[in-house]
Amino acid sequence: HIKLRTVTLSLRAECIPDNHVAFQILYVSIDPYMRTQLSGLDDGLSLPQIPLGQVIRAFGIGKVVRSKDAKFSEGEIVTSRFCPVSEFGVLPSNLLQKIKPGDGVALPDYLSSL
């Protein structure tokens, strides 16, 4: 069972920990392997089950809205394997990679072929 929750997330600079980045989620990749993480059945995969009550995480792409790390600036596009399936997220900057979109490559392609 999946429970949808609404929580308040402040994007003010003083509310974001040092070396973290707040970003708006643009795309997430919901992949078949996630079903076994949600089912609670041990099917031999090396991936841990998602504990009840925890946020589902997936490969995702987002746009930086606030940064407490000099390596990331507002407006940059980032990707992470640990992106929360939500509208916004805050992650440690070491879990993010920059994407420099261009050359006609659509952002969703960074979640699959790239």
Helices and strands as residue ranges (DSSP letters): G 13-15, E 20-29, H 33-39, E 57-67, E 77-84, E 88-92, G 93-95, E 97-99, G 107-111
